[in-house]
Amino acid sequence: MLRFLVPVLAALLLLPMDAQATERMRLGYGRLITNDAIAEFRDRERTGSYVSSRVWGPEWTGRLPDRFGQLIELRLGVELLAPASLRRPRPGSRPWAGALSAGVHTHFERDSVEYSVGAAIYATGPQTHLDDLQRGLHDLIDATSPSDQVLDNQIENGFHPTVLVETARSFPIGARTTLRPFVEGQAGIETFMRVGFDLTFGDITRGELLVRDSTTGHRYRVVQNTDATGFGFVIGADMARVSDSVFLPSDRGYDLTPRRDRVRAGVHWQGRRASAFYGLTWLGKEYETQPDNQLVGSVRIKLDF
């Protein structure tokens, strides 16, 4: 696996250095914050994440380019996962985990099929100092911090090369509704195959570049069309067969659920000088001893000066 992943990552990292690099310009920037505290006000399981993307490519025309490597996305991410109790987790609870990631992705379209191909490196364990970050933030707002027992049992230090491929196709339904089924596969930090759909209502996000958040499945705006104003609504769902997860190691006795489900809904708002997004995502159980499903919230606010 490592002998396959590293060359793919290296090839993507070298894409900006090829002859087409002179044709690229900075096209946009997107980000998304996700936390269970802005949905059900509890710290547990997929407790928090942050992802940001910067994109370079040829002049944006409202459609993806037709060649691999013309449009390049640099994606940075942070994710925290925690047991249901941060002080005294019951037996079978997930281990605390923190992950930092940096990846390079390319997006293109051929014969009406949209492709997203990427590779990333994930760092886990105390070396990330995300445990210190969560403790500091929780102390600042006077919230419960993870105990020494929880952090001593966290996922250990490691580096995990990961590749991700998504294919999708958009089908207009009427004048202002679009159905976009997709298939996604990943190998690395978590290895899975996933199928799902996104349904978009309204003109917001039409002719834009959106990329998928790994925690929730929400697609966040990176290249925006500021001419459209008002509201847009999205709903989506997917299910995955996860065969391996660094966050839930089998050698610690964790049994993954046969299926991992997500259901989400969100609203975009676009004004003349500002835009915002809020979404909710229901996350099904990921391992057999997980106490319950959970609900997380996602938000993005952009102000143009």
C-alpha positions in Angstrom: 0.0 0.0 0.0 2.7 2.5 1.0 4.6 1.9 -2.3 1.4 2.8 -4.2 0.4 5.8 -2.1 3.7 7.7 -2.0 4.2 7.9 -5.8 0.6 9.2 -6.2 1.1 11.9 -3.5 4.5 12.8 -5.1 2.9 13.1 -8.6 0.2 15.4 -7.3 2.6 17.5 -5.3 4.7 18.1 -8.5 1.7 19.1 -10.6 2.1 22.8 -10.0 5.7 22.6 -11.3 4.8 21.4 -14.8 4.6 23.4 -18.0 0.9 24.3 -17.4 1.8 26.1 -14.1 2.2 29.4 -16.0 -1.4 29.3 -17.0 -2.8 29.0 -13.5 -4.1 31.8 -11.3 -5.5 31.8 -7.8 -9.2 31.1 -8.2 -10.6 30.9 -4.7 -10.5 29.9 -1.1 -13.0 27.9 1.0 -13.3 26.6 4.5 -15.7 24.8 6.8 -15.9 24.5 10.6 -17.7 21.5 12.1 -18.4 20.8 15.7 -21.0 18.9 17.8 -21.3 21.9 20.1 -23.1 23.8 17.4 -25.6 21.0 16.9 -26.3 19.0 20.1 -24.0 20.8 22.6 -22.1 17.7 23.5 -18.4 16.7 23.1 -18.2 13.1 21.7 -17.2 10.9 18.8 -16.6 13.3 15.7 -16.3 16.2 18.1 -14.7 18.9 15.8 -13.0 19.5 12.5 -11.7 22.4 10.4 -10.8 22.2 6.7 -9.6 24.9 4.3 -8.9 24.8 0.6 -7.0 27.1 -1.8 -7.4 26.6 -5.6 -5.3 27.5 -8.6 -6.2 26.9 -12.3 -7.0 28.5 -15.6 -9.6 31.2 -15.7 -12.8 30.0 -14.2 -15.7 29.6 -16.7 -18.3 28.0 -14.5 -17.2 24.5 -15.4 -14.3 22.2 -14.5 -11.4 21.9 -16.9 -11.3 18.7 -19.0 -7.7 17.7 -18.1 -6.2 16.1 -15.0 -3.9 18.5 -13.2 -5.1 21.8 -14.7 -6.9 22.8 -11.6 -5.1 22.2 -8.3 -6.5 22.4 -4.8 -4.3 22.5 -1.6 -6.3 21.3 1.3 -5.4 21.5 5.0 -7.4 19.8 7.8 -7.7 19.3 11.5 -10.0 16.7 13.2 -10.6 15.7 16.8 -12.4 12.5 17.8 -13.3 11.7 21.4 -15.1 9.1 23.6 -18.6 10.0 24.8 -17.1 10.8 28.2 -13.9 12.9 28.4 -13.3 12.1 32.0 -14.2 8.4 32.6 -15.1 6.7 29.3 -16.9 3.4 29.6 -15.3 0.2 28.3 -15.5 0.0 24.5 -15.5 3.7 23.9 -13.5 5.0 21.0 -9.9 6.2 21.8 -9.2 10.0 21.7 -7.6 10.9 18.4 -6.3 14.0 16.8 -5.3 14.3 13.1 -3.6 17.0 11.0 -3.7 16.6 7.2 -2.2 18.3 4.2 -3.2 17.2 0.7 -3.2 18.1 -3.0 -6.3 17.4 -5.2 -7.2 18.0 -8.8 -10.7 18.4 -10.2 -11.8 17.9 -13.8 -14.7 16.8 -16.0 -14.9 14.5 -19.0 -18.0 13.4 -20.9 -20.2 15.1 -18.2 -18.6 13.0 -15.4 -16.9 15.0 -12.7 -13.7 13.7 -11.1 -11.8 14.6 -7.9 -8.5 12.9 -7.3 -6.3 13.6 -4.3 -3.6 12.5 -2.0 -2.8 13.6 1.5 -0.6 12.9 4.5 -2.3 12.5 7.9 -0.3 13.0 11.1 -1.8 11.5 14.3 -0.8 11.2 18.0 0.7 13.5 20.7 3.1 14.8 18.1 0.3 17.0 16.7 -0.3 18.7 20.1 -4.0 18.7 19.3 -4.6 17.3 22.8 -3.0 20.4 24.3 -5.2 22.5 22.0 -8.4 20.9 23.1 -7.5 21.2 26.8 -6.6 24.8 26.3 -9.8 25.7 24.5 -11.9 23.8 27.0 -10.2 25.5 30.0 -10.8 28.9 28.3 -14.5 28.4 28.1 -14.8 26.4 31.3 -15.8 23.1 29.6 -14.9 19.6 30.6 -11.3 18.7 29.4 -10.1 15.2 28.5 -8.5 13.4 31.5 -5.0 12.1 31.6 -6.5 8.6 31.3 -8.2 9.5 28.1 -5.2 11.2 26.5 -2.8 8.4 27.6 -5.0 6.0 25.6 -5.1 8.2 22.5 -4.2 7.0 19.0 -0.4 6.9 18.8 2.0 8.9 16.7 2.0 8.0 13.0 2.0 9.3 9.4 -0.6 7.9 7.1 -0.5 8.5 3.3 -4.0 8.6 1.9 -5.5 8.7 -1.6 -9.1 9.7 -2.5 -11.1 9.5 -5.7 -14.6 10.7 -6.3 -16.7 10.5 -9.5 -20.1 12.2 -9.9 -22.6 13.4 -12.4 -25.1 16.3 -12.2 -28.6 15.9 -13.5 -30.8 19.1 -13.7 -34.4 18.6 -12.4 -36.4 21.5 -13.5 -34.9 25.0 -13.7 -33.4 25.4 -10.2 -32.8 21.9 -8.8 -29.9 19.6 -9.4 -29.3 15.9 -8.4 -25.7 14.8 -8.1 -25.1 11.2 -7.3 -21.5 10.2 -6.5 -19.2 7.3 -5.8 -16.1 7.8 -3.6 -13.2 5.6 -2.6 -10.4 6.1 -0.2 -7.4 4.2 1.0 -5.2 5.2 4.0 -6.2 6.8 7.3 -9.6 5.1 6.7 -10.2 2.7 3.8 -13.7 2.7 2.4 -16.1 2.7 -0.6 -19.0 5.2 -0.4 -22.1 5.9 -2.6 -24.4 8.8 -2.1 -26.1 11.9 -3.6 -26.4 15.7 -3.1 -29.6 17.6 -4.1 -29.3 21.3 -4.5 -32.2 23.8 -4.7 -31.8 27.4 -6.0 -29.2 29.4 -7.9 -26.6 29.7 -5.1 -23.6 27.4 -5.9 -24.6 27.1 -9.6 -21.4 27.4 -11.8 -19.2 27.2 -8.7 -16.5 24.8 -7.5 -17.4 23.0 -4.3 -15.3 20.3 -2.6 -16.4 17.7 -0.1 -15.7 17.8 3.6 -14.6 14.4 4.8 -16.3 14.5 8.2 -19.8 15.5 7.1 -20.0 15.1 3.4 -21.1 18.7 3.0 -19.7 20.3 -0.2 -18.3 23.8 0.7 -17.8 26.7 -1.7 -14.3 27.4 -3.0 -14.8 29.3 -6.3 -17.9 31.4 -5.8 -20.3 33.1 -8.1 -21.1 36.4 -6.4 -23.7 37.5 -9.0 -26.4 35.2 -7.5 -27.9 36.4 -4.3 -30.4 35.0 -1.9 -30.8 31.5 -0.5 -29.9 28.0 -1.6 -30.7 24.7 0.0 -28.9 21.4 0.0 -29.7 17.9 1.2 -27.7 14.7 0.9 -27.0 11.3 2.2 -24.5 8.5 1.7 -23.4 5.2 3.0 -20.0 3.6 3.2 -18.4 0.2 3.7 -15.3 0.9 5.8 -12.8 -1.9 5.9 -10.1 -0.3 8.0 -9.7 2.8 10.3 -6.6 4.1 12.0 -9.0 5.8 14.5 -10.6 2.5 15.4 -7.8 -0.1 15.3 -8.8 -3.7 15.2 -5.8 -4.7 17.4 -7.4 -2.8 20.2 -10.6 -4.8 19.8 -12.8 -2.4 17.8 -15.3 -4.0 15.4 -16.5 -1.6 12.6 -20.2 -1.4 11.8 -21.2 -3.1 8.6 -22.3 0.2 7.2 -21.5 3.9 8.0 -24.4 6.3 7.2 -24.6 10.1 6.9 -27.6 12.3 6.3 -27.2 16.1 5.9 -29.0 19.3 5.1 -27.9 22.9 4.9 -28.6 26.4 3.7 -26.5 28.8 1.8 -27.0 32.6 1.9 -25.3 35.0 -0.5 -25.5 38.8 -0.2 -23.7 41.5 -2.1 -20.7 41.6 0.3 -21.1 38.6 2.5 -22.1 34.9 2.4 -22.8 32.2 4.9 -23.6 28.5 5.3 -25.0 26.4 8.1 -25.5 22.7 7.9 -26.6 19.8 10.1 -25.3 16.2 9.7 -26.6 13.0 11.3 -23.8 10.5 11.7 -24.6 6.9 12.2 -22.5 4.6 14.4 -19.0 3.7 13.2 -18.2 0.8 15.6 -20.3 -1.8 17.4 -19.8 -0.5 20.9 -20.5 3.1 20.0 -23.2 4.3 22.5 -25.3 6.3 20.0 -25.6 8.1 16.7 -24.7 11.8 16.8 -25.5 15.2 15.2 -22.9 17.8 14.2 -23.2 21.3 12.9 -21.1 23.0 10.2 -20.7 26.7 9.6 -18.9 29.1 7.2 -19.1 32.9 7.1 -17.4 35.1 4.5 -17.2 38.9 4.5 -15.9 40.9 1.5 -14.4 44.3 2.2 
